[in-house]
Amino acid sequence: MALEEEVATKKSKAKGKVYIVAEWCKGCNFCIEFCPTKVLAVSQEFNNKGYHPPFSKHPEKCSGCDLCGMVCPDLCIWGVKEEDDK
């Protein structure tokens, strides 16, 4: 197996999951704007502060890069890499 194929195989197995604490969110939408795989979208629901928090619209696309968590000023969202066992 060529090195490029091995790297591509490892990348395809890396999946992620995004965790959101909607009640902490102030609706800045930085996480939505900076998500490289466009996993997040604005919820139509309000949180207890009166803001529209993000929700995971396409969870299957999450890479677990945690860019959402890095840009969140309220620390209410983060991504985690999960390895596929297949």
C-alpha positions as CSV (number, residue, x, y, z in Angstrom):
1,M,0.0,0.0,0.0
2,A,1.3,3.4,-1.0
3,L,1.8,6.0,1.7
4,E,-0.8,8.2,0.1
5,E,-3.4,5.4,0.2
6,E,-2.6,4.6,3.9
7,V,-3.0,8.3,4.9
8,A,-6.3,8.5,2.9
9,T,-7.5,5.3,4.6
10,K,-6.6,6.7,8.1
11,K,-8.3,10.0,7.3
12,S,-11.5,8.3,6.1
13,K,-11.7,6.3,9.4
14,A,-11.4,9.4,11.6
15,K,-14.8,10.6,12.5
16,G,-15.9,13.1,15.1
17,K,-18.7,14.2,17.3
18,V,-19.7,17.7,18.3
19,Y,-21.0,18.5,21.8
20,I,-23.1,21.6,22.4
21,V,-24.3,23.1,25.7
22,A,-27.1,25.2,24.2
23,E,-27.9,27.0,27.4
24,W,-24.5,28.6,27.6
25,C,-24.6,29.9,24.0
26,K,-25.0,33.7,23.2
27,G,-25.6,33.1,19.5
28,C,-22.4,34.6,18.0
29,N,-22.4,31.9,15.3
30,F,-18.6,31.8,15.1
31,C,-18.8,28.0,15.3
32,I,-21.1,27.8,12.3
33,E,-19.0,30.2,10.3
34,F,-15.7,28.5,11.0
35,C,-16.8,24.8,10.7
36,P,-14.8,23.4,7.8
37,T,-17.2,20.6,7.1
38,K,-20.4,22.7,7.5
39,V,-21.8,20.4,10.3
40,L,-23.6,23.2,12.2
41,A,-26.6,25.3,11.6
42,V,-28.6,27.9,13.6
43,S,-31.4,26.3,15.6
44,Q,-34.9,27.8,15.3
45,E,-35.3,27.1,19.1
46,F,-34.4,29.7,21.7
47,N,-32.2,28.9,24.7
48,N,-32.9,30.3,28.2
49,K,-31.0,33.5,27.3
50,G,-33.2,34.1,24.3
51,Y,-30.5,33.2,21.7
52,H,-30.7,30.7,18.8
53,P,-27.9,28.2,19.6
54,P,-26.3,26.0,16.9
55,F,-27.3,22.4,16.3
56,S,-25.6,19.6,14.5
57,K,-27.4,19.5,11.1
58,H,-25.0,17.1,9.5
59,P,-23.4,15.0,12.3
60,E,-22.0,12.4,9.9
61,K,-19.7,15.1,8.4
62,C,-18.0,16.0,11.7
63,S,-14.2,15.4,11.6
64,G,-13.8,16.2,15.3
65,C,-11.3,19.0,14.5
66,D,-12.6,21.1,17.4
67,L,-12.3,24.4,15.4
68,C,-15.8,25.2,16.7
69,G,-14.5,24.9,20.3
70,M,-11.4,27.0,19.6
71,V,-13.5,30.0,18.3
72,C,-16.3,29.8,20.8
73,P,-16.0,32.7,23.3
74,D,-18.5,30.9,25.7
75,L,-16.9,27.5,25.7
76,C,-20.3,25.9,24.9
77,I,-19.2,23.7,22.0
78,W,-16.4,21.3,21.2
79,G,-15.5,18.6,18.8
80,V,-13.9,15.2,19.6
81,K,-12.3,12.8,17.3
82,E,-13.6,9.2,17.4
83,E,-11.8,6.4,15.7
84,D,-13.8,4.0,13.5
85,D,-13.1,0.4,14.6
86,K,-14.0,-1.1,11.2
